[in-house]
Amino acid sequence: MATTTNYGWTTPNDTDLVKDGAAAIRTLGSSIDTTTKALNPSTTLGDIEYRSSTANTNTRLGIGSNGQYLSVSGGVPAWVTLQAGGMTLLSTTSLSGTTTTVSSIDGTYNDLLILVRGTTFATDQASIEFRFNGAGAINSIGAVNVNGTDSLRLYNNFFKTDNNMLNTSANNVFAFEVDSYANTSRYKSVKFYGGMQLAAGGTFSINQMGMLQTNSAVTSFEVTTSNGYTFNGGQILIYGVK
């Protein structure tokens, strides 16, 4: 029997007898029906079809939910739900001892937001230093306000608070925004801001802009006391930003 070029449907030969025409038509019709259904598996309003791994057979992707976006998962189309703001909490770490380090930071996001909040100490007049990847290579400048008086600070090794100033209050909070933290071909821009209460009374606030002078991906973040004081409480929260 002869067949069609594209789908291989069975058709009568030129020499077939007329009495076989009905059977040939039924065979051809069944082949067309089967192939057409394989190419059109949709059953519901809003369905999407895409080429499956089997030739001449499509796969049905049911309509997604409100607010979902069409993406790719495992090499095929898929509906995904994006988290509000595109930000995901990667880790929460309690401050303890004189140094707390968060290692193996997930490198699959675009940017990082790091919060260090509720830092407390058993004794007044503590100081805090913040390091990325356990090293220096910081270049930043920005404003510091101590009890209403502004001044500039230049940091070139690590970010820090002024020496021997923090009190034991849990109202101290600091934040870091790091752009393209997982990039391995250029430096990273960073913003450091926050505030604290002073052991001598009053407040200290800081707003720094600068860069991390490293081509390595940021994989760890360290909070330490520069004068050996011990943390009495507080947390490091690390968020990945899409």
N, C-alpha and C positions, 0 to 999 in steps of 0.2 A: 504494500500500500504506500501511496505517496504521503508526504508530511509537509506542513507549512514551514517556512524558513525560520521564523523567530521562536515559536513555541512548540513546534513539532506536533501540531494537531494532525490526526489521521484524516486524509481526504481520499476520495476514490481515484483510482488510476483511470487514464483515458480509455482503457479497454474493458473496464468493469461493466457488467450487465446492468441494464436499467432496473431490473427487479431488486437490485441491491441498493438502490438510491435511498430509500427510507432509512435503512439501517445505517448507511454512511452518514446521512444527515443527523441522525440521533447521536452517533459516535462523535461527530464534529461538534454538535451542540453541547454535549456533556463535557468535552474537553475545554471548550470556550468558557462554560459556566464555572468549571473547577479553577481554571487559570484566573479568571476575572475575580473570583472570590478570594483567591490567594493574594491578589494585588490590592484588594479592597476589604481588609479585615475589620473596618470600623463598624461599631455597633451603636455608638452614642453620640449625640450632638457635641461637637467640639473635639472629637478624637483626632489624633495626628498619626499618620502612617510614615514609617521609614523602612528602608531596605534592610532586610534581615541577612543573616549569614547564609541563607539558602537562596539559590538563584530563583528569580521569578516569584518570590514570596516576601510579602511585606509584614511588618510587625505593627500591632496597634499599640499606641501610647494614649491611654485615657486622659481626658482633659484634667488639668491640674486644678488646684484650689485658688481662691482669691488671694492675690498677693504673691503667688509663687512665680518663679522665673524659669525659663527653659535653659537648661545647662547640658553638660555632657558628663556622664559617670560610667566608667568602665568601657569607654569607647562608643556608647550609644546615647541618644537623647534621653533626658530625664528632667522631671520637675523638681526644683529645689526651693526651700524656704530660707531666705536670708535672715540672719538675726538682726534685730533692731539696731541700727547704727553700725552694723558690720563689725562689732567689737566682741571679743570672746575672752572670758577670764581663763587664763592659762594656769595660774598657780596662786596659792595663798600661803605665805610662810610667816611664822611667828618669829619676832626678834628675840634673841636670847644670847647670853654670854656677852663678850665684847665685840664679836663679829658674827654676822649672819650672811650667808652666801646662797644665792639661788643659781643653780647650775643647769646646764642642758636646756636652755630656753628654746621652745619650739620655734623653728626658723621658717615656717610656712606662711607667715603673714607679711603684710607690707610694712607696717610700722608697729612701734611698741608704745604703750602707755604704762608707766610704773608709778604706783602710789606707795608712799611710805607714811603710814598714819598711826596716830596714837602712841608715838614713841615716848616711853617713860623710863626713868632711871631711879635707882634707890637714893641717889644723892644729887643735889643741885650742881650746877656749873659744869655740865657735860658738854661735849662737842661731838659732832657726827661728820664722818667722811663717807662719800659715795663713789664707788668705782665700778667701771664696766670692764669685763674680762680680766679682773684682778690687776690691772695696770693703770698707768697714767694716761698720757697722750690726750689731754684735754686742753682746749683753747676756747675760752669763753669770757665774755664781759657783760656786765649788766648792773642794774640798780639794786642797792640794798637800803632798806629803811629801818632805822633803829629809833624807836620812840619818836617818830615824826621827822627825823633828820635823814635826808638822802645822801648816798655816796656811791661811788663805783667800786666794783670788785673785779679783779682779773684773776681767773683760775687757769693754771696751765699744767696741773698734775692730776687733780681730782676735784670733784665738787664737794663743798663742805659748808658747815655753818661756822660762824665766828667762834673763836676759842673761848671755852669755859663760860658759856652764856645760857645754856638751856636749863629750865627748871624741871621739876618732876611731874608737871602737868601732862595729861594725855591729849591736850589740844594742839600738839605739834603735828604738822602735816606737810609733806613735800611731794612733788610730782615731777616726772620726767617724760618728755615726748621725744622719741627717737625715730627719725625718718630713715626708711630703707635699711633697717638694722641688720638684715641678713645679707646685704650686698657685699661682695668680696672684691669689687673693683674700684671703690672710691670711699672717701671719708663720709661720715654721717652727720647731718645736722641734729642738734639736740637743744631742747628748751628745758630749763630747770626753774621751778618756781615753788613757792610755799611760804610758810610762816611758822613762828613758834613763840612761846612765852619765855621771857627772860628770868633768870634766877634773881636778878637785882630788881625785877619789876619792869613792866612794860612789854612791848612786843618787838619782834624782828621779822621782817618780810624780805623776800628775795625774788628777783626776776632776771634770769640769766639766759642769754642766747649764745650759742657757740657751736663747736663741732667736736666729734670724736675723731682724732687723727689716726685712724687705722683702716686698712683695707680688709681686715678680718671681720667676719660676721660677729655680731654681739651674741654671745652664748651664755654669759653669766653676769650677775649684778651683785655687788657686795655693799653692805652697810656696816660700818665699824665705828667705834668710839676712839677718837684720836688721843684721849688721855687715860685710857684703860678703865673707864667706868663701865658698869655692867647694865645691859638693858633689863628693864623691869617689866616691859610690855611693849606692844605695838605689832604691826604687821607690814609685810611687803606684798602688795597685790600687783601681779603682772598681767596685762591685757594685750592680746594680739589684735591689731586693727587691719581690716581688709581694705 
